[in-house]
């Protein structure tokens, strides 16, 4: 029995049809694809999809295909927002750990541990105070109103 061999583009289009969004719906449905050529399926797919790293590239510089996923644009924006905060947090923690490692190494080597630069004292928040009541009046705390004296 002879089977039809698919071209590279047809295999690509079939693979793209099997890729689904996070909620399970296909990015290009089979019904849509019924009347499209393989080139149109590929073109439609890439118009509706963003290519995105699973683990952010800024953290491990990994471009391996196992670290790449396809996402719909409406799913991509929130993930990128979360990734930016995770990257910043990871870099802050790495910086803190690096300073700690330097202290440990200095103690092991018998040298004086590095002294952290002095921190700038926090500025005190200036209060604008309370408005002074006009002359000849005072605040009645029971009623919450101003009373003339």
JORASUL-V101177 format. One record per residue. N is the residue number from 1. RES is the residue in one small letter. OMEGA is omega in degrees with one decimal (* if undefined). Layout:
BEGIN
N,RES,OMEGA ; N,RES,OMEGA
END
This chain:
BEGIN
1,x,-178.9 ; 2,x,174.9 ; 3,x,177.3 ; 4,x,175.9 ; 5,x,179.1 ; 6,x,173.9 ; 7,x,-179.7 ; 8,x,179.9 ; 9,x,178.8 ; 10,x,177.3 ; 11,x,179.0 ; 12,x,-179.5 ; 13,x,178.8 ; 14,x,179.0 ; 15,x,-179.9 ; 16,x,178.2 ; 17,x,-177.2 ; 18,x,-178.8 ; 19,x,-177.7 ; 20,x,174.0 ; 21,x,179.1 ; 22,x,-178.5 ; 23,x,175.5 ; 24,x,179.2 ; 25,x,-178.9 ; 26,x,179.7 ; 27,x,171.8 ; 28,x,-176.2 ; 29,x,179.1 ; 30,x,179.9 ; 31,x,176.3 ; 32,x,-173.3 ; 33,x,-177.3 ; 34,x,-174.3 ; 35,x,-177.9 ; 36,x,172.2 ; 37,x,-179.7 ; 38,x,179.8 ; 39,x,178.7 ; 40,x,177.3 ; 41,x,-179.2 ; 42,x,-179.7 ; 43,x,179.5 ; 44,x,-179.2 ; 45,x,-176.3 ; 46,x,174.4 ; 47,x,-175.8 ; 48,x,-170.3 ; 49,x,170.3 ; 50,x,175.2 ; 51,x,-169.9 ; 52,x,176.9 ; 53,x,176.8 ; 54,x,171.9 ; 55,x,-174.0 ; 56,x,-178.1 ; 57,x,-178.7 ; 58,x,-178.2 ; 59,x,-175.4 ; 60,x,178.7 ; 61,x,-177.3 ; 62,x,176.9 ; 63,x,-178.3 ; 64,x,-179.9 ; 65,x,178.7 ; 66,x,179.6 ; 67,x,-177.7 ; 68,x,178.1 ; 69,x,176.7 ; 70,x,178.8 ; 71,x,173.0 ; 72,x,-177.4 ; 73,x,-179.3 ; 74,x,175.6 ; 75,x,-174.3 ; 76,x,-176.3 ; 77,x,179.2 ; 78,x,179.8 ; 79,x,178.6 ; 80,x,178.9 ; 81,x,178.0 ; 82,x,-179.1 ; 83,x,-178.4 ; 84,x,179.1 ; 85,x,178.6 ; 86,x,179.5 ; 87,x,-179.4 ; 88,x,180.0 ; 89,x,-179.7 ; 90,x,-179.9 ; 91,x,176.5 ; 92,x,-179.4 ; 93,x,178.7 ; 94,x,180.0 ; 95,x,179.6 ; 96,x,-179.8 ; 97,x,179.7 ; 98,x,176.9 ; 99,x,179.1 ; 100,x,177.9 ; 101,x,179.5 ; 102,x,178.2 ; 103,x,-179.1 ; 104,x,-179.9 ; 105,x,-179.8 ; 106,x,179.4 ; 107,x,179.8 ; 108,x,-179.0 ; 109,x,178.9 ; 110,x,178.6 ; 111,x,175.9 ; 112,x,178.8 ; 113,x,179.7 ; 114,x,-179.6 ; 115,x,178.8 ; 116,x,178.7 ; 117,x,-178.5 ; 118,x,-179.8 ; 119,x,176.3 ; 120,x,-179.0 ; 121,x,-179.5 ; 122,x,178.7 ; 123,x,178.0 ; 124,x,178.8 ; 125,x,-178.8 ; 126,x,178.8 ; 127,x,176.6 ; 128,x,174.9 ; 129,x,178.3 ; 130,x,177.7 ; 131,x,-179.9 ; 132,x,179.4 ; 133,x,178.8 ; 134,x,-179.4 ; 135,x,177.5 ; 136,x,176.1 ; 137,x,175.9 ; 138,x,-177.3 ; 139,x,176.3 ; 140,x,-174.0 ; 141,x,179.7 ; 142,x,-178.0 ; 143,x,-179.8 ; 144,x,-178.7 ; 145,x,175.3 ; 146,x,-178.6 ; 147,x,176.9 ; 148,x,180.0 ; 149,x,*
END
